[in-house]
Amino acid sequence: MAAGAAALVLPGFGVGRADAAVTALKQSIAEAASKDASIAAFYRSRGFKPIFTGNGDGRRRGALLKSLARAGDHGLPVSRYDADGLKQMFRAAKTPTDRGQVEVEAARRFLDYADAMRSGLLDPRKIDRSIVVDVPRYDRTATLTAFAKSSPQGFMKKLNPRKPEYVRLQKEKLRLEKLLAKGGWGEKVGAKALKPGQSGAAVVQLRNRLIRMGFMRKSASQSYDANIQAAVQKFQISHGLAPDGVAGAGTISEINKDVPDRLSQVLVGLERNRWSPNPLEKKHVWVNLPDFHVDIMEKGKSTFRSRVVIGKQTEDRKTPEFSDVMEFMVINPSWYVPRSIVTKEYLPLLKRNRGAAGQLQIIGSNGKPVNRANINFAQYNERNFPYSMKQPPSKGNALGLVKFMFPNKYNIYLHDTPSKSLFGREVRAFSHGCVRVHKPFEFAYALLKAQESDPEGYFQSILRTRAERRVELRQPLPVHLAYFTAWVDAKGRAHYRRDVYGRDGRIFAALTKAGVTLRSVKA
């Protein structure tokens, strides 16, 4: 395909008709381009001269056709770009009018492809209102102008996301496509749960499936032995499950997911990477919501890691996806209760018992505490309740003893919590939306290491005062609240997680509607 595209030669106009043909071609381009303001502006700026159908445009045609033909390698809809169809249109364009029409059609497909590669195929905010990532947008006229002035192949190559994570996911996509062509991972495990020492048909199914998945070597064992237990543990680790080696209901459910299920996760992961195609900062805070962990990443490696609790699986409490910059931490913080919690949760309690939620202060409009004994709570509702609520610093404070701030309009931040038991859960979605950190002190030490010779001593000295204290980060740190249920680490190991908020399911449905399909590839 690539060689044929590069060698594609358009038929000539014939001697003696060149001037008339050129004029007719420009008129055709002008007419066809008038339906798209960006394309029309580009061709107008160059006097409606072609960049795809001119006699010297073979390399540009070839580069475009080659990239469009490989759209499927990126999980994009092959039918949408239809490289073969465009190639035939080029060959069939024998008149100036035909050439003008295919010229503009090529420009349209080029821009469509460029937009998808640099900004994603979908608009995430139209899929889920909690996905509020800042997607880069590019001027379409400027894109065409840059392409016309650049090395065609080099320009098309630079459209690819420059993240190593993206390339690794592409490799995983190809691996799964080859597995799909071979029939996948075989028969599913026909049991709700299995444990070491058991034997029978379901254990054999488990064994065979783990072998085909690559978690254990070939074995003829009929019982749930140490080898199967070790393989189950490996599977659990790579799928975010408690690595106890026991194939409980949750583990069996994930083991029984088929290749198409995992392939759809990878396709969504590729699209998510295209929403932010540039490499991340050398040092940043990374919270992958479905993984329930926070990492401090430095030069691609995690230098700190902790479990986290994220927002509940209800529409108003799911933690949003966005990026910001962590500027400071607050040691011994007060908790200023969000208005929605005050009116929806605490006001009904106070109406029944004014002494309810006694750990919280009622705050008047002047910012000072108000004696709740003097308030008639029954006269207020969600709209007219004139007070706010605050919990002073303490070990029992809802924010714990430290919070990490990256000021944003969603009022989301990372913080400590007195509710430690939830960190032992496998699925940790319990908060009102903010992210609770299992090892908050260690997180604080890791952040302060860049500016304090004794970060732990410095932190503890402030903590002992029991007074609220804001500590600025001299080197503010980018924070990314992300949502990846599929990724491949730097060592080439694939990881999968549950779609805790159902966002990936909605994204894949939108990708399918846009023409993306699962494909199998013969090895």
LUMMAR-773150 format. One line per field, with one value per residue (C-alpha): y, x, z; residue number from 1; residue in one letter. Coordinates in Angstrom, 1 decimal. Layout:
py <- (Y	...)
px <- (X	...)
pz <- (Z	...)
seq <- (NUM	...)
type <- (A	...)
//
This chain:
py <- (0.0	2.4	1.9	2.1	5.3	6.9	5.9	7.1	9.4	11.4	11.6	14.8	17.5	17.4	19.8	23.2	23.1	23.8	27.4	26.6	23.5	25.4	28.0	25.4	23.5	26.6	27.3	23.8	24.0	27.4	26.0	22.7	24.5	27.1	24.6	24.7	28.1	26.8	24.9	27.8	30.3	28.0	27.7	31.4	32.3	30.4	31.5	28.1	26.2	22.5	20.6	17.1	17.0	19.0	17.3	17.6	16.5	12.8	12.6	14.5	12.2	9.2	10.4	11.1	7.8	5.8	7.4	7.0	3.4	2.9	4.6	1.2	0.9	3.8	2.5	5.0	4.2	2.9	3.5	7.1	7.9	5.2	5.4	2.9	5.0	8.2	6.5	5.5	9.0	10.4	7.9	8.6	12.4	13.0	16.5	19.8	19.7	16.2	17.1	20.2	18.0	15.3	18.0	19.4	16.0	15.0	18.2	17.4	13.9	15.1	17.6	15.0	12.6	15.3	16.5	12.9	12.2	15.4	16.0	12.7	11.4	12.4	15.4	14.0	16.6	15.5	11.9	12.5	15.8	14.6	14.4	18.0	17.5	20.4	18.9	20.8	22.3	23.4	26.0	24.0	26.6	26.8	23.0	22.9	25.7	23.9	20.7	22.4	23.8	20.7	17.3	15.3	12.1	14.0	16.0	13.0	11.2	14.2	14.0	10.8	11.3	11.6	9.7	6.4	5.2	5.5	3.4	0.7	0.6	0.2	-2.8	-4.3	-3.6	-5.6	-8.4	-8.7	-8.5	-11.5	-13.4	-12.6	-14.2	-17.3	-17.7	-15.7	-17.3	-20.3	-21.8	-19.6	-20.9	-22.5	-21.8	-18.9	-19.3	-21.7	-22.1	-24.0	-27.7	-28.1	-30.1	-30.8	-29.4	-25.8	-25.9	-27.3	-24.4	-21.9	-23.5	-23.4	-19.9	-18.7	-20.5	-18.8	-15.5	-15.9	-16.1	-19.6	-22.3	-25.3	-27.8	-31.0	-30.5	-31.3	-29.6	-26.1	-26.4	-24.0	-23.1	-22.2	-20.2	-18.3	-17.6	-16.3	-14.0	-12.6	-12.1	-10.4	-8.0	-7.0	-6.4	-4.5	-7.3	-8.4	-10.9	-13.7	-16.4	-17.4	-17.3	-15.7	-14.3	-11.0	-12.7	-15.3	-12.4	-10.7	-13.9	-14.6	-11.3	-12.1	-10.6	-8.2	-6.8	-6.0	-4.8	-2.3	-1.0	-0.5	1.4	3.7	4.1	5.2	7.7	9.1	9.5	11.5	13.9	14.9	13.8	15.4	13.8	14.5	16.7	15.1	15.4	15.3	13.8	11.1	9.8	7.0	6.8	3.2	2.1	3.7	5.0	8.2	8.3	11.0	10.4	11.5	10.8	8.1	6.3	6.3	7.7	7.6	5.5	5.3	3.9	6.4	6.5	8.3	9.6	7.4	5.8	8.3	11.1	13.9	12.5	10.9	12.4	14.4	14.0	17.1	18.5	21.4	22.5	21.7	24.9	24.3	22.0	22.8	21.2	20.8	21.9	23.1	21.4	24.0	21.8	22.0	23.8	20.7	18.6	21.3	21.6	18.0	16.0	18.2	20.5	17.6	16.3	19.7	20.1	16.9	17.6	20.9	19.1	16.8	16.9	18.5	18.3	21.1	24.8	26.8	29.9	33.2	35.6	37.5	34.3	33.8	30.8	31.1	29.4	26.8	27.0	30.4	29.1	27.8	25.3	24.3	27.6	26.9	24.8	24.0	27.4	29.8	28.3	31.3	29.6	27.6	24.9	24.3	21.6	22.9	21.1	17.8	14.2	13.5	16.2	14.9	16.0	14.4	16.3	17.5	18.5	19.0	21.9	22.6	25.3	24.5	25.3	21.7	22.0	18.8	18.1	15.3	14.9	12.7	11.0	9.5	6.7	4.4	1.1	1.9	1.6	-2.1	-2.5	-3.6	-1.1	2.2	4.6	6.1	9.9	12.9	13.5	14.5	12.0	10.5	9.4	6.4	7.6	11.4	12.1	10.2	12.0	15.4	14.4	13.4	16.8	18.8	16.9	19.4	22.3	21.0	19.3	17.5	17.3	14.9	17.0	20.2	18.7	17.2	20.4	22.2	19.3	19.5	23.1	21.9	25.2	25.5	26.3	26.8	25.6	26.8	24.5	26.5	24.3	23.8	20.4	19.4	17.1	14.8	13.1	10.5	7.5	4.6	1.1	-0.2	0.7	-0.9	-0.2	0.6	-3.1	-4.0	-5.5	-4.9	-3.8	-3.7	-2.3	-2.3	0.6	1.8	4.9	3.3	6.1	3.7	1.9	5.2	6.2	2.9	3.2	6.6	5.2	2.4	4.9	6.9	3.8	2.2	-1.6	-4.5	-6.3	-9.5	-9.7	-12.9	-13.3)
px <- (0.0	2.7	4.8	1.7	0.6	4.0	4.1	0.6	0.7	-2.3	-3.2	-2.0	-4.2	-2.6	-0.4	-2.0	-4.6	-2.4	-3.5	-7.2	-6.8	-5.0	-7.8	-10.5	-8.7	-8.5	-12.1	-13.0	-10.9	-12.5	-16.0	-15.4	-13.5	-16.3	-18.2	-15.4	-14.2	-10.8	-10.0	-11.3	-9.0	-6.0	-6.5	-7.4	-4.1	-2.2	-4.3	-6.2	-3.1	-3.3	-1.0	-2.3	-3.2	-0.4	2.2	4.8	2.6	3.2	5.2	2.5	-0.2	1.8	2.4	-1.3	-2.4	0.1	-1.0	-4.7	-4.1	-2.6	-5.4	-6.4	-3.0	-4.1	-7.6	-9.1	-12.0	-10.5	-13.7	-13.8	-10.5	-10.8	-7.3	-8.2	-11.2	-9.2	-6.5	-9.2	-10.5	-7.1	-6.7	-10.2	-9.7	-9.2	-10.7	-9.8	-13.2	-12.6	-9.1	-10.4	-13.0	-10.5	-8.0	-10.4	-11.6	-8.0	-7.5	-10.7	-9.5	-6.1	-7.5	-9.9	-7.0	-4.7	-7.4	-7.9	-4.2	-3.5	-6.7	-8.6	-11.5	-14.1	-14.9	-14.6	-16.9	-19.7	-19.4	-19.1	-19.3	-16.7	-14.0	-12.8	-9.3	-8.0	-7.8	-5.4	-7.1	-5.2	-6.1	-7.1	-5.9	-2.5	-2.3	-2.8	-0.3	2.4	1.8	2.2	5.6	6.9	8.4	5.2	6.3	8.0	4.9	2.5	4.9	4.9	1.1	1.5	1.3	4.8	4.1	6.0	2.8	1.0	3.5	3.4	-0.4	-0.2	2.0	-0.5	-3.2	-1.4	-0.7	-4.4	-5.4	-3.1	-4.6	-8.1	-7.2	-6.0	-9.3	-8.5	-7.8	-10.0	-12.8	-14.0	-13.7	-17.0	-17.0	-17.9	-14.8	-11.8	-9.1	-5.9	-6.3	-9.3	-9.4	-11.8	-12.8	-13.0	-9.5	-8.3	-10.1	-8.4	-5.0	-5.4	-6.6	-3.7	-1.3	-2.8	-2.7	1.0	0.9	2.2	4.1	2.5	1.3	-0.7	-1.8	-5.4	-5.4	-5.1	-1.4	1.4	2.0	-1.6	-1.7	1.5	0.0	-3.3	-1.2	0.6	-2.8	-4.2	-1.3	-1.6	-5.3	-5.3	-6.8	-5.8	-2.9	-3.9	-3.6	-7.2	-9.5	-12.5	-15.5	-13.8	-10.7	-12.8	-14.8	-11.7	-10.1	-13.2	-13.0	-12.3	-9.8	-12.4	-13.1	-9.4	-8.9	-11.8	-10.0	-6.8	-8.6	-10.1	-6.6	-5.2	-8.0	-7.4	-3.7	-4.7	-6.6	-3.2	-0.7	2.4	4.8	4.1	6.4	9.6	8.2	4.5	1.8	-0.2	-3.5	-5.0	-8.5	-9.4	-6.0	-6.8	-3.2	-1.2	2.4	5.0	6.6	10.2	11.7	9.1	9.6	7.5	9.5	6.5	3.3	0.2	-3.2	-6.1	-9.8	-11.7	-15.3	-18.3	-19.9	-22.8	-23.2	-22.6	-19.5	-17.4	-13.9	-13.4	-10.5	-8.4	-4.9	-3.7	-0.7	-0.2	0.9	0.8	-0.2	-2.1	-1.0	-3.6	-6.3	-9.8	-12.6	-14.9	-17.8	-19.0	-22.3	-23.9	-23.0	-24.1	-27.6	-28.2	-26.7	-26.3	-29.3	-31.9	-30.0	-30.0	-33.7	-34.3	-31.6	-29.8	-27.0	-26.2	-22.8	-21.4	-17.9	-18.8	-19.0	-21.9	-20.4	-22.2	-21.8	-19.2	-17.0	-17.4	-19.0	-22.7	-24.3	-26.5	-28.9	-30.0	-30.8	-34.3	-33.1	-36.7	-37.2	-34.5	-34.2	-31.4	-31.8	-32.1	-29.8	-27.6	-24.8	-21.7	-20.1	-16.5	-14.6	-11.5	-8.1	-8.0	-7.1	-10.8	-11.1	-12.6	-9.5	-7.2	-4.0	-2.9	-4.4	-2.6	-3.9	-4.1	-6.8	-9.5	-13.1	-14.1	-12.9	-11.0	-7.8	-5.8	-6.0	-5.5	-8.5	-9.3	-11.2	-8.2	-10.1	-11.4	-7.8	-8.0	-10.8	-10.1	-12.4	-11.9	-14.7	-16.2	-15.4	-17.5	-15.1	-11.8	-8.9	-8.0	-4.4	-3.4	0.2	-0.3	2.7	5.0	3.5	4.2	7.8	8.3	6.9	9.0	12.2	12.8	13.0	13.8	16.9	14.9	11.4	10.0	11.3	10.0	6.6	6.3	7.4	4.4	2.1	2.9	1.7	-1.9	-2.4	-3.5	-0.5	-0.1	3.2	4.0	5.7	8.6	8.5	4.8	4.1	1.8	-1.1	-3.0	-6.2	-6.4	-8.6	-6.8	-8.2	-5.5	-1.8	1.6	4.4	8.0	8.9	6.3	3.8	0.1	-2.2	-6.0	-8.4	-12.2	-14.2	-15.3	-17.3	-18.4	-16.6	-14.6	-17.8	-19.3	-16.2	-16.0	-19.7	-18.9	-15.8	-17.9	-20.5	-17.7	-16.7	-14.0	-14.1	-12.2	-10.0	-8.0	-4.6	-2.9	0.6)
pz <- (0.0	1.0	-2.1	-4.3	-2.7	-3.1	-6.8	-7.5	-10.6	-11.7	-15.4	-17.3	-18.8	-22.2	-24.1	-25.1	-22.4	-19.4	-18.7	-19.1	-17.0	-14.2	-14.1	-14.1	-11.3	-9.1	-9.7	-8.7	-5.5	-4.6	-5.1	-3.2	-0.4	0.2	2.4	5.0	6.2	7.4	4.2	2.1	4.0	3.4	-0.3	-0.7	0.9	-1.8	-4.7	-4.8	-5.8	-4.9	-2.5	-3.3	-6.9	-8.5	-10.7	-8.0	-5.1	-5.3	-2.0	-0.1	-1.6	-0.6	2.9	3.5	2.0	4.0	7.3	6.6	5.7	9.2	11.1	12.5	14.2	16.4	17.1	14.8	12.4	9.1	7.2	8.2	6.4	3.7	2.2	-0.6	-1.5	-1.6	-3.7	-6.2	-6.2	-7.1	-9.9	-11.3	-11.3	-15.0	-15.3	-13.5	-11.8	-10.5	-9.3	-7.5	-5.7	-4.7	-3.7	-1.1	0.0	0.7	2.7	4.7	5.5	6.4	8.9	10.3	10.8	12.2	14.7	15.9	16.3	18.2	20.1	20.0	18.0	20.6	22.8	26.3	27.9	25.6	26.9	30.6	32.5	35.0	32.3	32.3	30.9	28.8	25.3	22.9	19.9	16.7	14.1	11.0	8.5	10.2	10.2	6.4	6.0	8.1	6.2	2.8	4.0	5.7	4.8	4.2	5.9	8.8	9.4	9.4	11.8	14.2	14.5	16.5	20.3	21.7	24.9	25.5	27.2	23.9	22.0	24.6	24.4	20.7	21.1	23.6	21.1	18.4	20.9	21.7	18.0	17.3	20.2	18.9	15.6	17.4	19.4	22.5	25.9	25.5	27.7	30.6	34.2	35.1	38.8	41.0	43.1	43.5	46.1	46.6	47.1	44.9	41.7	38.8	35.5	36.6	38.0	34.6	32.9	35.3	34.6	30.8	30.8	33.0	30.6	27.6	29.3	30.0	33.8	34.1	32.1	30.5	33.1	33.3	36.9	37.6	41.1	42.3	43.3	44.2	40.5	39.9	43.1	42.1	38.7	40.2	42.4	39.3	37.6	40.6	40.9	37.2	37.6	40.9	43.0	46.4	45.7	48.0	45.3	45.9	42.9	44.6	42.8	41.9	40.5	38.5	37.0	35.8	34.5	32.5	30.7	27.1	24.6	23.1	26.6	27.2	23.6	24.1	27.2	25.3	22.5	25.1	26.6	23.3	22.9	26.4	25.6	22.5	24.6	26.1	23.6	24.9	27.4	31.0	33.1	34.4	37.9	38.7	40.9	39.2	40.6	38.5	39.8	38.8	40.3	43.6	44.0	44.0	42.8	42.6	39.3	38.5	35.0	34.4	37.7	40.9	43.9	46.2	46.1	48.4	48.3	47.9	48.4	45.6	45.2	45.5	42.5	42.5	39.9	42.3	44.1	41.4	41.3	38.1	35.7	35.2	35.6	37.8	39.9	43.6	45.2	49.0	51.8	55.0	58.2	60.9	58.5	59.3	57.3	55.7	54.9	51.3	50.9	49.3	52.3	54.8	53.2	52.1	54.9	58.0	57.9	58.0	61.1	62.8	62.2	64.2	66.8	67.0	68.9	65.9	64.3	67.5	66.2	63.7	64.3	62.8	61.1	60.5	57.6	59.6	59.7	63.4	65.3	66.2	69.1	67.6	70.6	69.2	65.8	64.6	62.0	61.1	59.3	56.7	53.6	51.1	49.4	52.3	55.0	55.8	57.7	56.8	58.9	59.9	61.8	63.6	63.5	65.3	64.8	64.2	61.5	58.3	56.5	59.0	59.8	56.4	53.0	49.7	47.6	43.9	43.8	41.3	40.6	41.4	45.0	44.7	46.7	48.3	52.1	55.2	56.8	60.2	58.4	57.8	57.5	54.0	52.6	53.1	50.6	47.0	45.5	47.3	46.1	49.3	49.5	48.6	45.6	47.1	47.2	50.6	51.0	53.0	53.8	54.0	56.3	54.0	51.0	52.7	53.5	49.8	48.6	51.2	50.3	47.5	49.9	53.4	54.6	57.2	55.7	58.4	61.3	59.7	59.1	62.6	64.3	62.7	63.4	67.1	67.4	66.5	64.8	61.2	59.0	55.3	53.8	50.3	47.8	46.5	43.4	42.6	41.2	38.4	39.4	37.1	38.2	35.4	34.6	32.9	33.1	30.8	30.6	30.0	32.3	31.3	31.6	29.1	31.6	30.8	33.6	33.7	36.2	36.6	35.1	38.5	37.2	33.9	32.0	29.7	28.7	27.6	25.7	23.9	23.0	21.5	19.7	18.2	17.1	15.4	13.4	15.6	15.4	17.1	14.6	14.6	13.1	12.0	13.3)
seq <- (1	2	3	4	5	6	7	8	9	10	11	12	13	14	15	16	17	18	19	20	21	22	23	24	25	26	27	28	29	30	31	32	33	34	35	36	37	38	39	40	41	42	43	44	45	46	47	48	49	50	51	52	53	54	55	56	57	58	59	60	61	62	63	64	65	66	67	68	69	70	71	72	73	74	75	76	77	78	79	80	81	82	83	84	85	86	87	88	89	90	91	92	93	94	95	96	97	98	99	100	101	102	103	104	105	106	107	108	109	110	111	112	113	114	115	116	117	118	119	120	121	122	123	124	125	126	127	128	129	130	131	132	133	134	135	136	137	138	139	140	141	142	143	144	145	146	147	148	149	150	151	152	153	154	155	156	157	158	159	160	161	162	163	164	165	166	167	168	169	170	171	172	173	174	175	176	177	178	179	180	181	182	183	184	185	186	187	188	189	190	191	192	193	194	195	196	197	198	199	200	201	202	203	204	205	206	207	208	209	210	211	212	213	214	215	216	217	218	219	220	221	222	223	224	225	226	227	228	229	230	231	232	233	234	235	236	237	238	239	240	241	242	243	244	245	246	247	248	249	250	251	252	253	254	255	256	257	258	259	260	261	262	263	264	265	266	267	268	269	270	271	272	273	274	275	276	277	278	279	280	281	282	283	284	285	286	287	288	289	290	291	292	293	294	295	296	297	298	299	300	301	302	303	304	305	306	307	308	309	310	311	312	313	314	315	316	317	318	319	320	321	322	323	324	325	326	327	328	329	330	331	332	333	334	335	336	337	338	339	340	341	342	343	344	345	346	347	348	349	350	351	352	353	354	355	356	357	358	359	360	361	362	363	364	365	366	367	368	369	370	371	372	373	374	375	376	377	378	379	380	381	382	383	384	385	386	387	388	389	390	391	392	393	394	395	396	397	398	399	400	401	402	403	404	405	406	407	408	409	410	411	412	413	414	415	416	417	418	419	420	421	422	423	424	425	426	427	428	429	430	431	432	433	434	435	436	437	438	439	440	441	442	443	444	445	446	447	448	449	450	451	452	453	454	455	456	457	458	459	460	461	462	463	464	465	466	467	468	469	470	471	472	473	474	475	476	477	478	479	480	481	482	483	484	485	486	487	488	489	490	491	492	493	494	495	496	497	498	499	500	501	502	503	504	505	506	507	508	509	510	511	512	513	514	515	516	517	518	519	520	521	522	523)
type <- (M	A	A	G	A	A	A	L	V	L	P	G	F	G	V	G	R	A	D	A	A	V	T	A	L	K	Q	S	I	A	E	A	A	S	K	D	A	S	I	A	A	F	Y	R	S	R	G	F	K	P	I	F	T	G	N	G	D	G	R	R	R	G	A	L	L	K	S	L	A	R	A	G	D	H	G	L	P	V	S	R	Y	D	A	D	G	L	K	Q	M	F	R	A	A	K	T	P	T	D	R	G	Q	V	E	V	E	A	A	R	R	F	L	D	Y	A	D	A	M	R	S	G	L	L	D	P	R	K	I	D	R	S	I	V	V	D	V	P	R	Y	D	R	T	A	T	L	T	A	F	A	K	S	S	P	Q	G	F	M	K	K	L	N	P	R	K	P	E	Y	V	R	L	Q	K	E	K	L	R	L	E	K	L	L	A	K	G	G	W	G	E	K	V	G	A	K	A	L	K	P	G	Q	S	G	A	A	V	V	Q	L	R	N	R	L	I	R	M	G	F	M	R	K	S	A	S	Q	S	Y	D	A	N	I	Q	A	A	V	Q	K	F	Q	I	S	H	G	L	A	P	D	G	V	A	G	A	G	T	I	S	E	I	N	K	D	V	P	D	R	L	S	Q	V	L	V	G	L	E	R	N	R	W	S	P	N	P	L	E	K	K	H	V	W	V	N	L	P	D	F	H	V	D	I	M	E	K	G	K	S	T	F	R	S	R	V	V	I	G	K	Q	T	E	D	R	K	T	P	E	F	S	D	V	M	E	F	M	V	I	N	P	S	W	Y	V	P	R	S	I	V	T	K	E	Y	L	P	L	L	K	R	N	R	G	A	A	G	Q	L	Q	I	I	G	S	N	G	K	P	V	N	R	A	N	I	N	F	A	Q	Y	N	E	R	N	F	P	Y	S	M	K	Q	P	P	S	K	G	N	A	L	G	L	V	K	F	M	F	P	N	K	Y	N	I	Y	L	H	D	T	P	S	K	S	L	F	G	R	E	V	R	A	F	S	H	G	C	V	R	V	H	K	P	F	E	F	A	Y	A	L	L	K	A	Q	E	S	D	P	E	G	Y	F	Q	S	I	L	R	T	R	A	E	R	R	V	E	L	R	Q	P	L	P	V	H	L	A	Y	F	T	A	W	V	D	A	K	G	R	A	H	Y	R	R	D	V	Y	G	R	D	G	R	I	F	A	A	L	T	K	A	G	V	T	L	R	S	V	K	A)
//
